[in-house]
């Protein structure tokens, strides 16, 4: 917890965002307990004023519907709002043609 707190303080002091990497936060390859730890840590950072960017590490279109659909539910569940995200909040919405 100490290092997470130190990183949060540095992000705030230098006005830098943290990345919500959806490929990690929504991955079934990572144990649920670890994913919950990450989400809870980032929710604490959010409450302290840290801003976030959203990334996915998806270099092709596979899993976008699943990844972004699940992430929207998780962002809502952990209290993230548009003002907590730097960049396009609407990028989370997967538009189907």
Residue pairs with C-beta under 8 A, 6 or more apart in sequence:
4 41
7 18
8 44
8 45
8 48
8 50
10 16
11 17
11 18
11 45
11 50
12 48
12 49
12 50
17 50
17 51
17 52
17 53
17 86
18 42
18 45
18 50
18 51
18 52
18 53
19 52
19 53
19 54
19 55
20 42
20 52
20 53
20 54
20 55
20 71
20 75
21 55
21 56
21 57
22 54
22 55
22 56
22 57
22 67
22 68
22 71
23 55
23 56
23 57
23 58
23 67
24 30
24 35
24 38
24 57
25 35
25 38
25 39
25 71
25 74
26 35
26 67
26 70
26 71
26 74
27 35
39 74
39 78
40 78
42 50
42 52
42 78
43 78
43 79
43 80
45 52
46 52
46 78
46 79
46 80
46 84
47 79
51 84
51 85
51 86
52 80
52 84
52 85
52 86
53 85
53 86
53 87
54 71
54 85
54 87
54 91
54 92
56 64
56 67
56 68
58 64
58 67
64 94
65 94
68 92
68 93
68 94
69 94
71 92
72 92
72 93
75 92
82 89
